[in-house]
Amino acid sequence: MTSRLSIADQDRVRRIALNRPEVHNAFDDALIAELTAAIDDAGRDESVRAVVLTGEGESFSAGADLNWMRGMAQASEQENRDDSSRLARLMRRLQFCPKPTIARVNGAAFGGGVGLIACCDIAIGVEGAKFGLTEVKLGLVPAVISPYVIAAIGVRQARRLFLTGEFFDAAAAARIGLLHEAVPREQLDEAVQRVLGFLGKAGPVAQAEAKTLALGMAGLDEAAAERIDEENAALIARLRVSAEGQEGLGAFLGKRAAAWVV
């Protein structure tokens, strides 16, 4: 099977790139498994001082893969729950990775792609990037990514974006806290390198402790996150097999308006 990731080490920085540019780096079960393993490996590798997560091609990540969504629309509630638990584990392992993580947001991010950005310690994106949490348009909710997105942008912003499913640009993403910086495309690598320079001057043990401290002071710990993730996996599984979820997924896959659209 062709790898869905491109991984390279340079100057003690591990660059992990989602490598499905033909589908805008959309998630499927194989990519989720590979990315979870890659994050865990980077966290354990003492030679790695920082992790940069990005996408190949024009997009960061379009979220769920179309064929994967088609399969989940036909799956049982338990199968959907198991699937959602795997995605939740990916987000959780990225959130609590002991190494500093940078999202190099090279283009558009939707759904789970927004979740990945929210889970990284630092997020820098290009000015032309578009974002969206569009699950409600399918009769669903951004369940498994919700704890991480809310921690990044706050509940007030999340309430609007979860309810409307609207698109927003990089300037708005920076204003609400999803991105730390929005820069011209030609300055993206320079901005990422500048942050890596700061990270390289800090003690790695202190950085790991500082990350744990910041998350802990916000009431976030991995054991509690796992419990929440399982509850949210159950929620999205229930919604996917519900009448409204089936109508929304069917409408999306069939390229038609859902029954509730006015």
Secondary structure, 3 states (H helix, E strand, C coil): CCCCEEEEEECCEEEEEECCHHHCCCECHHHHHHHHHHHHHHHHCCCCCEEEEEECCCCCECCECHHHHHHHHHCCHHHHHHHHHHHHHHHHHHHCCCCCEEEEECCCEECHHHHHHHHCCEEEEECCCEEECCHHHHCCCCCCCHHHHHHHHCHHHHHHHHHHCCEEEHHHHHHHCCCCEEECHHHHHHHHHHHHHHHHCCCHHHHHHHHHHHHHHCCCCHHHHHHHHHHHHHHHHHHHHCHHHHHHHHHHHCCCCCCCCC
